Amino acid sequence: MELRHLRYFIAVAELRSVRAASEQLHVTQPAISRQIQDLEDAIGAALFERTPRGLRLTDAGVAYLSEARDILARVDAANRLARRIASGVQGALRIGFVENAAWSGVVSRALSAFEQAAPRVSLELQPMNTPEQLEAIAAGRLDGGFCYRVGISPEGLASVPVLEQNVVLAVPEAWALGKEGPVAARELADTPFIAFPRRIYPAYYDRLLSACAERGLTLDIRQEASTETAILSLVSAGMGAAIVNAANRDRPPARVRFVALQDVSVPLPLEFCYAANGTNAALERFVEQLK
């Protein structure tokens, strides 16, 4: 049985005439009659009564007509759904993001613009640090993510540049350090620092310590915390200073002052990373819009 059997049957049932169905479908009358007979043979029941005045649906035919219409409606809906998914206007996207990356507005504007362009695509947003995102993308748990790339990108990932941040010094508001303006690395000797544990983000940790060492500064790390939010909470409590992403300036915590660094620089390029061999059409659409 093929879908054309159902279409021919529905046309004949609705028009009550093989001739009228032939004209509507642009198919010869013998071909339609043969397909109706094949359908009845496959079902094992007569769908029409042949009378001198034409065709009339049997009770089985009346019931079959309702089901056949429903089947074709579901097939048409499935076809439309498949076309929408293939064109990237429907489906689902799982996107990760570093929380402070969303504060500048670039990320939120990109997501909002895509949601307006493709409202049928479900967006699942997951805050994660960069190493977690890269691991999740590689494992297929995320379709893509807004990451700060430091070092070489993992094999198999593609990326779209979004913006570039740098680092800034965060100090307790009560400290005198930095109240007169930007500070140099030499002024930070013997200052207690709070930082990530190296295991959280090895590439960034090594780059930061190297940038400080190039200016003769060895960070005196007294406390460690796994997120910048936690680090800044400790700074706010007066536990020490921290060198953090300058994006935090867009959402400054209480009792923390941000100070520019004269001679310590760690560029933090924000990129949208995704699997280069992905097959999600919604992801392709998002990437093209982001570009």
Backbone bond lengths (Angstrom), bond angles and torsions (degrees), N, CA, C in turn:
res aa  C-N    CA-C-N  psi(-1)  N-CA   C-N-CA  omega(-1)  CA-C   N-CA-C  phi
1 M - - - 1.463 - - 1.528 109.44 -
2 E 1.321 116.15 136.09 1.454 121.83 179.77 1.525 109.25 -123.45
3 L 1.341 115.12 165.60 1.464 119.05 -177.69 1.527 111.93 -62.02
4 R 1.325 116.48 -28.20 1.470 117.39 -178.92 1.529 110.89 -66.16
5 H 1.340 117.20 -30.11 1.457 119.07 175.67 1.531 110.44 -58.44
6 L 1.338 115.43 -43.40 1.465 119.95 -179.50 1.523 110.78 -67.63
7 R 1.326 116.56 -41.79 1.467 119.53 -179.17 1.539 111.26 -64.07
8 Y 1.332 116.45 -42.40 1.461 119.74 178.74 1.523 109.89 -64.74
9 F 1.333 116.32 -43.42 1.462 120.33 -179.45 1.531 110.93 -60.83
10 I 1.335 116.52 -46.64 1.468 120.51 -178.44 1.528 110.31 -62.63
11 A 1.325 117.57 -42.26 1.468 120.60 -179.70 1.526 110.50 -62.50
12 V 1.328 117.63 -45.64 1.462 120.72 -179.98 1.528 110.21 -65.39
13 A 1.345 116.73 -41.17 1.466 120.04 -178.78 1.522 111.21 -65.07
14 E 1.324 117.10 -41.23 1.464 120.25 -177.66 1.532 111.64 -73.76
15 L 1.341 116.15 -36.63 1.480 119.49 -177.41 1.525 112.23 -92.05
16 R 1.353 115.84 -14.27 1.468 122.96 179.66 1.519 112.02 57.93
17 S 1.345 113.68 31.86 1.463 117.70 -177.96 1.514 109.75 -161.34
18 V 1.340 115.78 129.19 1.463 119.08 175.04 1.522 110.05 -67.18
19 R 1.345 115.95 -38.15 1.466 119.53 -179.84 1.522 111.31 -62.03
20 A 1.327 117.20 -47.04 1.464 120.47 -179.90 1.530 110.98 -64.53
21 A 1.343 116.77 -39.25 1.467 120.33 177.64 1.521 110.27 -64.16
22 S 1.338 116.39 -38.13 1.466 121.12 178.91 1.522 110.63 -61.06
23 E 1.326 116.23 -43.60 1.464 120.06 -179.82 1.529 111.34 -67.71
24 Q 1.321 116.61 -38.37 1.465 119.33 -179.48 1.515 112.12 -70.29
25 L 1.338 116.43 -40.51 1.467 120.99 -174.97 1.520 112.87 -89.84
26 H 1.338 116.71 -11.15 1.479 121.11 -176.20 1.525 110.35 59.13
27 V 1.332 114.59 44.67 1.467 122.93 176.92 1.522 107.07 -129.08
28 T 1.310 117.88 142.89 1.468 120.23 -176.93 1.520 110.87 -64.07
29 Q 1.342 115.67 151.03 1.465 120.43 -179.87 1.531 111.80 -60.73
30 P 1.344 118.94 -44.12 1.473 117.72 179.27 1.538 112.73 -59.83
31 A 1.326 115.70 -36.83 1.474 118.65 -179.81 1.531 110.50 -65.68
32 I 1.335 117.01 -41.24 1.459 119.93 179.07 1.520 110.23 -66.54
33 S 1.307 117.21 -44.84 1.469 120.53 179.52 1.520 110.66 -59.36
34 R 1.327 115.98 -41.92 1.474 119.76 -179.78 1.534 110.49 -64.38
35 Q 1.334 117.21 -41.82 1.468 120.20 -179.47 1.530 111.09 -66.98
36 I 1.338 117.88 -36.75 1.461 120.76 177.22 1.527 110.19 -65.18
37 Q 1.330 115.75 -41.60 1.465 119.50 178.62 1.523 110.85 -64.67
38 D 1.336 116.66 -42.05 1.473 120.15 177.61 1.533 110.66 -61.36
39 L 1.332 116.17 -39.11 1.464 120.09 179.91 1.524 110.49 -64.55
40 E 1.331 116.48 -45.15 1.465 119.81 179.30 1.527 110.89 -63.60
41 D 1.324 116.35 -38.56 1.469 119.52 177.91 1.524 111.11 -64.04
42 A 1.334 116.15 -41.37 1.466 120.01 -179.64 1.524 111.38 -66.15
43 I 1.325 115.93 -36.95 1.468 120.06 -179.22 1.527 110.71 -77.09
44 G 1.303 114.54 -36.45 1.471 118.94 -176.28 1.509 111.95 86.37
45 A 1.318 117.01 27.10 1.460 121.36 179.75 1.520 108.93 -153.94
46 A 1.328 116.01 148.49 1.460 120.87 176.66 1.519 109.55 -78.94
47 L 1.321 116.10 133.20 1.460 121.14 179.76 1.530 111.44 -100.12
48 F 1.322 116.14 -22.09 1.462 121.05 -179.51 1.526 110.08 -128.99
49 E 1.317 113.86 148.43 1.456 120.77 166.21 1.517 107.57 -98.67
50 R 1.320 115.80 129.22 1.468 119.86 177.50 1.529 107.87 -90.57
51 T 1.299 116.44 112.89 1.470 121.67 -178.66 1.519 108.66 -119.67
52 P 1.325 116.94 163.60 1.476 119.65 177.67 1.528 111.97 -58.57
53 R 1.319 116.51 -24.71 1.468 119.39 -178.06 1.530 112.33 -94.45
54 G 1.351 116.39 4.73 1.465 120.04 177.72 1.514 112.49 123.26
55 L 1.310 115.65 -157.42 1.463 121.68 -176.95 1.517 110.63 -96.43
56 R 1.329 114.44 142.60 1.453 120.68 176.03 1.526 108.16 -136.96
57 L 1.317 115.75 135.45 1.468 119.63 -178.84 1.519 110.82 -66.04
58 T 1.303 115.39 137.54 1.461 121.08 169.85 1.522 108.50 -77.44
59 D 1.311 117.10 173.79 1.462 119.70 175.58 1.527 110.07 -60.28
60 A 1.331 116.08 -39.65 1.467 120.03 177.21 1.522 110.34 -64.26
61 G 1.339 115.58 -37.62 1.459 119.77 179.15 1.512 113.03 -66.38
62 V 1.341 116.51 -38.63 1.466 120.35 177.92 1.523 110.37 -61.81
63 A 1.335 116.03 -45.56 1.468 119.84 179.54 1.524 110.88 -65.86
64 Y 1.348 114.89 -40.06 1.472 118.77 -177.92 1.527 111.06 -67.27
65 L 1.337 117.07 -34.66 1.473 120.89 -179.29 1.529 110.49 -60.32
66 S 1.327 116.62 -44.25 1.472 120.07 -179.82 1.526 110.86 -61.80
67 E 1.335 116.51 -44.55 1.469 120.01 -179.56 1.518 111.39 -68.63
68 A 1.325 117.43 -38.32 1.465 120.80 -179.18 1.527 110.89 -64.74
69 R 1.343 115.85 -41.71 1.467 118.80 176.15 1.524 110.89 -59.99
70 D 1.332 116.10 -42.97 1.467 120.66 -179.62 1.522 111.06 -63.89
71 I 1.336 116.48 -40.92 1.476 120.38 179.43 1.526 110.34 -62.14
72 L 1.320 117.22 -47.57 1.471 119.82 -179.10 1.522 111.26 -66.05
73 A 1.327 116.67 -35.46 1.471 119.07 177.68 1.524 110.42 -64.21
74 R 1.346 116.38 -40.89 1.473 119.50 178.97 1.523 110.87 -68.48
75 V 1.313 117.06 -37.63 1.473 120.23 177.50 1.525 110.23 -63.95
76 D 1.321 116.44 -44.91 1.470 119.80 178.81 1.531 110.75 -62.60
77 A 1.340 116.27 -40.52 1.469 119.69 178.13 1.521 110.61 -64.45
78 A 1.331 116.71 -40.36 1.466 120.54 178.21 1.522 110.95 -63.91
79 N 1.337 116.03 -39.21 1.469 119.89 178.10 1.524 110.99 -63.14
80 R 1.342 115.80 -43.86 1.469 119.12 179.88 1.525 110.75 -65.02
81 L 1.338 115.91 -40.82 1.460 119.84 178.79 1.526 110.83 -61.62
82 A 1.339 116.26 -45.33 1.467 120.19 -179.43 1.525 110.81 -61.85
83 R 1.339 116.55 -40.28 1.473 119.57 179.47 1.522 110.94 -65.93
84 R 1.348 116.45 -40.25 1.463 119.02 179.31 1.522 111.47 -65.35
85 I 1.330 116.09 -42.10 1.466 119.37 179.50 1.521 110.39 -66.07
86 A 1.341 116.22 -42.19 1.471 119.85 -179.43 1.517 111.84 -64.57
87 S 1.345 117.06 -28.68 1.469 120.12 -179.74 1.525 111.94 -91.28
88 G 1.340 116.75 -2.09 1.460 120.33 176.38 1.512 115.00 81.97
89 V 1.332 118.83 12.23 1.462 120.30 179.57 1.520 112.23 -97.32
90 Q 1.330 116.94 -3.70 1.458 120.76 174.39 1.524 108.01 -145.17
91 G 1.305 115.90 153.44 1.459 120.78 -178.57 1.512 110.36 138.37
92 A 1.316 115.81 -147.97 1.467 120.71 -178.31 1.522 109.47 -145.55
93 L 1.330 115.42 145.49 1.463 122.33 176.02 1.513 108.63 -131.12
94 R 1.331 116.07 129.16 1.464 121.75 174.34 1.523 107.31 -106.81
95 I 1.332 115.77 111.68 1.462 120.70 -173.32 1.524 110.16 -121.72
96 G 1.312 115.64 130.09 1.453 121.36 175.16 1.524 110.51 -95.24
97 F 1.320 115.74 161.59 1.463 119.22 176.59 1.516 109.85 -159.08
98 V 1.329 115.44 143.81 1.456 120.81 169.96 1.517 106.31 -74.44
99 E 1.326 116.75 128.32 1.459 120.68 -169.33 1.528 112.85 -55.07
100 N 1.335 117.92 -45.18 1.466 117.60 -176.20 1.529 112.27 -71.94
101 A 1.341 117.23 -14.25 1.465 119.43 177.39 1.521 111.32 -67.50
102 A 1.338 117.13 -25.12 1.461 120.65 -177.79 1.518 112.53 -81.49
103 W 1.326 117.74 -11.34 1.460 119.79 -173.22 1.519 112.84 -75.73
104 S 1.331 118.53 -26.53 1.466 120.37 -177.48 1.519 112.33 -74.15
105 G 1.332 116.81 -17.62 1.459 120.29 178.58 1.511 114.42 101.94
106 V 1.334 118.37 -21.84 1.464 120.24 -177.59 1.523 110.36 -63.57
107 V 1.326 116.75 -46.21 1.462 120.75 -177.97 1.530 110.34 -67.05
108 S 1.318 116.45 -47.00 1.464 118.98 -178.49 1.522 111.50 -64.04
109 R 1.335 117.08 -36.38 1.470 119.70 177.79 1.522 110.95 -66.52
110 A 1.324 116.76 -39.43 1.463 120.55 178.96 1.522 110.89 -63.51
111 L 1.329 116.52 -43.67 1.467 120.51 -179.81 1.531 110.63 -67.55
112 S 1.322 116.93 -41.17 1.461 120.73 -179.94 1.526 111.07 -65.08
113 A 1.324 116.83 -41.54 1.464 120.57 179.86 1.526 110.70 -64.13
114 F 1.337 116.02 -39.40 1.465 118.65 179.58 1.528 110.54 -69.11
115 E 1.319 116.80 -39.64 1.466 120.28 179.81 1.523 110.61 -61.34
116 Q 1.330 116.85 -36.70 1.461 120.13 177.93 1.525 111.25 -71.52
117 A 1.337 116.53 -36.94 1.465 120.82 -178.48 1.525 111.96 -75.41
118 A 1.330 116.96 -30.85 1.468 120.99 -177.34 1.524 109.64 -136.47
119 P 1.340 117.27 70.60 1.471 120.30 -174.72 1.516 114.32 -65.69
120 R 1.327 118.14 -17.03 1.465 120.55 179.42 1.528 112.94 -84.61
121 V 1.330 117.32 -5.93 1.464 120.53 177.26 1.530 108.66 -87.30
122 S 1.319 115.39 124.42 1.464 120.68 178.62 1.527 108.92 -81.43
123 L 1.340 116.32 125.21 1.461 121.43 179.24 1.528 109.36 -103.09
124 E 1.316 115.88 121.21 1.468 121.59 174.09 1.522 107.83 -109.60
125 L 1.326 117.16 112.45 1.459 122.38 -174.44 1.521 109.57 -103.86
126 Q 1.340 115.71 131.90 1.460 120.66 -176.29 1.524 110.16 -130.17
127 P 1.349 118.40 112.85 1.466 119.77 176.24 1.525 110.73 -69.75
128 M 1.325 116.53 126.96 1.468 122.93 -179.54 1.514 108.32 -150.93
129 N 1.330 116.92 154.97 1.454 118.00 171.26 1.526 109.13 -76.52
130 T 1.317 116.26 170.13 1.460 120.09 -172.94 1.528 113.56 -60.74
131 P 1.352 120.74 -49.44 1.468 118.81 179.86 1.529 112.83 -59.02
132 E 1.324 117.17 -37.92 1.467 119.89 178.10 1.527 110.88 -63.75
133 Q 1.326 116.22 -41.22 1.464 119.52 179.00 1.520 111.52 -63.29
134 L 1.319 116.30 -47.72 1.464 119.74 -177.69 1.525 110.87 -60.86
135 E 1.321 116.35 -39.29 1.470 120.43 177.67 1.523 110.85 -65.66
136 A 1.349 116.69 -42.57 1.460 120.84 -178.79 1.531 111.40 -67.52
137 I 1.333 117.74 -37.34 1.466 120.70 177.38 1.519 110.04 -64.78
138 A 1.327 116.60 -45.43 1.467 120.74 -179.92 1.527 111.40 -62.38
139 A 1.340 116.42 -33.49 1.464 121.03 -177.97 1.525 112.53 -86.33
140 G 1.349 117.60 -4.88 1.454 120.92 179.93 1.512 114.59 83.24
141 R 1.328 117.80 10.50 1.470 120.57 178.90 1.530 111.64 -84.68
142 L 1.321 116.65 -19.40 1.464 122.93 173.68 1.523 108.22 -126.07
143 D 1.339 115.79 147.69 1.465 119.59 173.19 1.522 111.13 -82.59
144 G 1.314 116.60 -29.05 1.462 120.97 179.33 1.511 109.40 -174.45
145 G 1.336 115.93 175.25 1.455 118.92 -179.04 1.510 112.25 -163.94
146 F 1.335 115.08 151.93 1.461 121.89 175.26 1.523 107.48 -88.12
147 C 1.323 116.08 107.87 1.463 123.02 -172.15 1.528 110.85 -121.38
148 Y 1.321 115.22 149.49 1.465 120.27 168.36 1.524 106.91 -90.88
149 R 1.308 115.54 109.85 1.462 118.89 -176.31 1.523 110.51 -88.20
150 V 1.303 115.13 118.38 1.465 122.08 173.42 1.521 106.16 -124.99
151 G 1.305 116.02 117.98 1.455 119.20 -177.28 1.521 110.80 95.91
152 I 1.323 116.15 -165.84 1.461 122.74 -175.53 1.520 109.98 -81.81
153 S 1.337 116.50 134.25 1.457 120.40 177.56 1.522 109.65 -70.62
154 P 1.329 117.25 145.83 1.466 120.31 177.59 1.524 111.42 -59.55
155 E 1.305 116.23 151.13 1.461 121.49 179.64 1.524 110.14 -63.16
156 G 1.315 115.78 140.59 1.462 120.42 177.75 1.511 114.52 91.69
157 L 1.337 117.46 -1.54 1.462 120.59 179.24 1.524 110.54 -104.33
158 A 1.315 115.40 141.74 1.457 122.01 171.00 1.525 107.15 -111.92
159 S 1.330 116.99 165.06 1.462 118.80 -177.56 1.521 111.03 -151.51
160 V 1.323 114.76 156.21 1.456 122.98 174.94 1.527 107.44 -121.66
161 P 1.340 119.21 121.30 1.469 120.21 177.80 1.530 111.13 -62.69
162 V 1.330 116.42 139.23 1.461 121.29 -179.83 1.529 110.37 -115.09
163 L 1.319 117.56 -57.20 1.467 122.23 175.86 1.521 108.03 -162.88
164 E 1.326 116.83 173.74 1.460 120.24 178.11 1.520 109.77 -127.22
165 Q 1.307 115.51 129.52 1.450 122.43 174.87 1.531 108.75 -108.45
166 N 1.318 116.11 177.33 1.456 121.82 173.10 1.523 106.67 -139.90
167 V 1.304 116.57 -170.01 1.458 119.81 -178.55 1.524 110.31 -102.58
168 V 1.326 114.62 160.30 1.450 122.08 -179.71 1.526 107.48 -143.67
169 L 1.326 116.51 155.12 1.461 121.23 178.32 1.526 109.22 -88.02
170 A 1.327 115.67 131.83 1.466 121.69 174.75 1.523 108.04 -111.46
171 V 1.323 116.63 127.02 1.471 120.77 -179.32 1.521 109.14 -131.42
172 P 1.327 117.86 155.00 1.466 120.20 174.02 1.531 110.22 -59.39
173 E 1.303 116.27 139.39 1.455 121.76 -177.95 1.528 111.98 -55.85
174 A 1.327 117.16 -31.44 1.467 120.58 -176.44 1.529 112.99 -74.79
175 W 1.323 117.97 -16.63 1.464 120.45 -178.83 1.530 110.28 -72.71
176 A 1.313 114.17 149.74 1.468 119.49 175.65 1.523 111.32 -80.67
177 L 1.317 116.95 -22.02 1.461 122.18 -176.14 1.529 110.79 -55.85
178 G 1.330 115.72 125.11 1.454 121.36 174.99 1.506 115.47 84.50
179 K 1.319 118.40 -0.01 1.467 118.99 -179.79 1.524 112.13 -68.90
180 E 1.322 116.24 -21.72 1.462 120.20 -179.83 1.532 112.39 -91.38
181 G 1.351 116.68 -0.90 1.461 118.50 -179.54 1.515 111.99 129.37
182 P 1.335 117.79 -165.45 1.459 122.05 -177.38 1.522 112.23 -56.02
183 V 1.339 115.38 149.73 1.459 120.60 -179.16 1.519 110.02 -117.69
184 A 1.338 115.12 152.19 1.464 122.14 176.92 1.522 109.22 -96.78
185 A 1.317 115.37 160.64 1.457 120.54 -177.59 1.530 111.77 -57.94
186 R 1.323 116.85 -37.01 1.474 119.87 -177.02 1.526 111.78 -62.83
187 E 1.330 117.87 -24.63 1.461 121.38 -179.48 1.534 112.14 -77.02
188 L 1.331 116.91 -8.20 1.461 120.32 -174.65 1.525 112.98 -101.43
189 A 1.320 116.38 3.72 1.470 119.46 177.05 1.527 109.39 -60.15
190 D 1.312 115.53 137.85 1.476 123.76 179.73 1.524 113.71 69.01
191 T 1.329 117.73 6.94 1.467 120.17 175.27 1.529 109.12 -79.73
192 P 1.324 118.55 130.51 1.471 119.58 176.73 1.521 110.37 -71.45
193 F 1.321 116.43 133.60 1.466 121.59 -176.70 1.521 111.61 -119.00
194 I 1.324 113.75 154.04 1.466 123.29 172.69 1.524 106.44 -117.51
195 A 1.325 116.92 136.65 1.464 119.68 -175.68 1.528 110.59 -149.90
196 F 1.346 114.44 170.49 1.461 120.29 171.54 1.528 109.75 -66.50
197 P 1.321 119.19 148.40 1.465 119.40 162.75 1.532 108.49 -65.04
198 R 1.292 118.25 145.43 1.460 120.35 -176.51 1.537 111.97 -58.20
199 R 1.330 117.35 -34.24 1.459 120.62 -176.40 1.537 112.49 -63.15
200 I 1.332 118.02 -23.45 1.461 120.66 -178.20 1.519 111.10 -68.62
201 Y 1.324 116.26 -43.97 1.469 120.44 -176.01 1.519 107.70 -151.94
202 P 1.332 118.20 75.89 1.474 121.57 -173.84 1.526 113.99 -54.92
203 A 1.341 117.56 -43.45 1.467 120.22 -175.80 1.527 110.69 -62.86
204 Y 1.331 116.74 -45.10 1.463 120.19 179.87 1.524 110.72 -67.89
205 Y 1.326 117.34 -43.04 1.466 122.20 -179.76 1.528 110.30 -56.91
206 D 1.329 115.77 -47.33 1.463 119.66 -178.64 1.526 111.31 -67.41
207 R 1.331 117.09 -39.14 1.461 120.55 179.56 1.534 110.52 -64.89
208 L 1.326 117.30 -40.78 1.460 120.78 -179.65 1.524 111.60 -65.35
209 L 1.328 116.29 -49.08 1.460 119.09 -179.42 1.525 111.68 -64.00
210 S 1.329 116.14 -34.65 1.464 120.34 178.10 1.526 110.74 -67.35
211 A 1.344 116.97 -42.10 1.463 120.31 179.17 1.525 110.97 -63.40
212 C 1.325 116.30 -37.95 1.469 119.71 177.48 1.529 110.54 -69.05
213 A 1.327 116.69 -42.47 1.466 120.74 -178.44 1.520 111.33 -62.49
214 E 1.348 115.97 -34.68 1.464 119.20 178.54 1.528 111.82 -61.60
215 R 1.331 116.74 -23.10 1.467 121.46 178.69 1.528 111.53 -103.76
216 G 1.319 115.44 15.50 1.462 119.61 176.22 1.514 114.33 78.46
217 L 1.324 117.59 16.04 1.459 120.98 -178.37 1.522 110.33 -109.37
218 T 1.324 116.20 124.73 1.456 121.95 170.31 1.526 107.28 -106.17
219 L 1.312 116.18 117.09 1.461 119.75 -176.23 1.530 110.42 -66.21
220 D 1.313 115.12 129.40 1.464 121.61 176.44 1.533 107.33 -91.18
221 I 1.317 115.98 86.07 1.467 121.06 -174.21 1.529 109.65 -82.55
222 R 1.326 115.25 114.17 1.465 121.20 -177.68 1.533 111.87 -100.45
223 Q 1.331 115.83 -30.35 1.473 120.51 -177.55 1.534 108.48 -133.71
224 E 1.332 115.67 152.57 1.459 121.24 175.61 1.529 109.26 -129.50
225 A 1.334 115.31 145.58 1.461 121.36 176.71 1.524 108.17 -145.37
226 S 1.323 116.46 150.36 1.464 120.63 -170.02 1.523 114.90 -84.57
227 T 1.347 118.17 -11.76 1.468 120.99 177.75 1.518 109.42 -134.96
228 E 1.339 115.32 157.94 1.466 118.17 177.36 1.528 111.27 -67.90
229 T 1.307 116.52 -29.46 1.464 118.78 176.04 1.520 110.23 -61.31
230 A 1.331 116.26 -44.64 1.465 120.26 178.61 1.524 111.00 -67.48
231 I 1.329 116.97 -39.43 1.468 120.91 178.02 1.528 110.35 -59.57
232 L 1.324 116.17 -46.60 1.462 119.95 -178.18 1.530 111.57 -69.38
233 S 1.310 117.33 -27.28 1.464 119.62 174.48 1.525 110.34 -64.72
234 L 1.333 116.58 -39.31 1.458 120.54 177.98 1.524 111.03 -69.75
235 V 1.342 115.93 -36.58 1.473 118.86 175.08 1.524 109.22 -62.62
236 S 1.326 116.62 -44.19 1.457 121.33 179.82 1.526 111.53 -59.74
237 A 1.340 115.93 -32.16 1.465 120.87 179.44 1.521 112.70 -81.05
238 G 1.363 116.71 -0.71 1.459 120.39 177.90 1.505 114.64 83.41
239 M 1.353 116.92 15.53 1.461 120.72 -176.11 1.522 113.19 -77.33
240 G 1.318 118.08 -17.29 1.453 120.58 -178.92 1.508 111.00 162.49
241 A 1.324 115.48 -177.89 1.459 122.31 176.31 1.523 108.81 -99.16
242 A 1.321 116.68 170.33 1.458 120.85 177.94 1.520 109.21 -151.85
243 I 1.311 115.50 149.12 1.459 121.11 171.72 1.522 106.13 -102.98
244 V 1.332 116.03 116.08 1.455 120.53 -171.68 1.524 110.70 -131.08
245 N 1.315 115.09 171.76 1.456 122.00 177.06 1.533 109.51 -61.64
246 A 1.334 115.82 132.08 1.465 119.80 -179.50 1.527 112.52 -64.30
247 A 1.337 117.65 -14.03 1.467 119.96 176.52 1.519 111.49 -60.51
248 N 1.330 117.42 -22.78 1.463 120.48 179.63 1.525 112.33 -64.65
249 R 1.327 117.22 -17.69 1.463 119.87 177.52 1.534 111.58 -62.49
250 D 1.346 116.30 -25.10 1.456 119.61 -179.19 1.523 112.23 -75.06
251 R 1.336 116.51 -11.14 1.466 119.95 178.68 1.529 108.56 -146.39
252 P 1.304 117.32 67.72 1.472 120.17 -172.96 1.525 111.79 -68.59
253 P 1.327 117.71 132.89 1.463 120.70 176.17 1.529 110.85 -76.62
254 A 1.310 116.00 162.75 1.460 120.67 179.42 1.522 110.51 -64.61
255 R 1.328 115.95 144.66 1.470 123.88 174.62 1.531 113.33 62.00
256 V 1.335 116.19 26.22 1.462 121.06 174.84 1.519 108.31 -126.27
257 R 1.323 116.33 134.69 1.461 121.92 177.10 1.517 108.83 -116.97
258 F 1.307 116.44 135.01 1.463 121.04 178.53 1.523 109.28 -98.24
259 V 1.316 114.96 135.90 1.465 121.91 -175.83 1.528 108.56 -128.90
260 A 1.313 117.04 133.13 1.463 120.87 177.75 1.528 110.43 -68.63
261 L 1.317 115.27 146.70 1.468 122.07 176.84 1.522 108.82 -100.06
262 Q 1.329 116.16 128.70 1.464 120.14 -176.86 1.520 112.53 -70.34
263 D 1.327 116.51 -41.47 1.462 118.85 -167.47 1.520 114.18 -134.10
264 V 1.316 118.83 15.16 1.461 121.82 175.08 1.528 107.54 -117.46
265 S 1.322 115.41 121.58 1.461 120.66 -177.21 1.525 109.93 -133.84
266 V 1.322 115.84 130.10 1.467 121.59 173.33 1.535 106.31 -133.32
267 P 1.332 117.71 91.60 1.470 119.59 -179.96 1.529 111.37 -57.59
268 L 1.329 115.05 136.30 1.459 121.23 -179.16 1.527 108.92 -124.40
269 P 1.330 117.42 85.89 1.467 119.49 179.80 1.525 111.20 -72.59
270 L 1.325 116.56 122.17 1.457 121.07 175.59 1.518 108.09 -87.46
271 E 1.324 116.15 125.89 1.455 121.35 -178.40 1.528 109.42 -133.14
272 F 1.318 115.28 151.53 1.464 118.99 169.98 1.516 107.02 -92.21
273 C 1.323 116.92 114.15 1.464 122.59 -176.81 1.525 110.06 -103.88
274 Y 1.317 115.56 144.31 1.465 120.27 -179.10 1.525 108.82 -157.24
275 A 1.334 116.49 161.93 1.457 121.01 179.84 1.526 109.71 -68.72
276 A 1.320 115.94 127.30 1.468 120.18 -175.58 1.523 112.20 -65.85
277 N 1.329 117.75 -26.51 1.468 120.74 -176.81 1.523 112.09 -103.97
278 G 1.332 117.81 23.87 1.459 120.95 -178.70 1.521 112.26 -67.89
279 T 1.337 116.15 156.52 1.467 121.48 -178.61 1.532 111.98 -120.18
280 N 1.316 117.55 9.97 1.465 121.33 -179.10 1.524 109.06 -79.88
281 A 1.336 116.44 112.58 1.468 120.12 -177.29 1.524 111.62 -65.44
282 A 1.331 117.11 -32.11 1.466 119.64 177.48 1.527 110.13 -64.78
283 L 1.324 116.75 -37.25 1.468 120.66 176.44 1.524 110.19 -64.37
284 E 1.324 117.16 -43.35 1.469 119.94 178.56 1.527 110.65 -59.96
285 R 1.323 115.62 -41.04 1.464 119.85 179.13 1.521 110.75 -64.89
286 F 1.347 116.85 -41.81 1.456 121.03 179.63 1.529 110.82 -63.13
287 V 1.330 116.62 -43.94 1.459 121.11 -179.35 1.527 110.42 -62.25
288 E 1.323 116.69 -44.15 1.465 120.35 -179.61 1.522 110.71 -63.29
289 Q 1.332 116.84 -41.17 1.468 119.65 178.40 1.522 110.74 -66.75
290 L 1.335 116.75 -38.52 1.455 120.53 179.89 1.528 111.18 -64.33
291 K 1.322 115.79 -39.44 1.463 119.67 178.28 1.524 111.59 -60.73
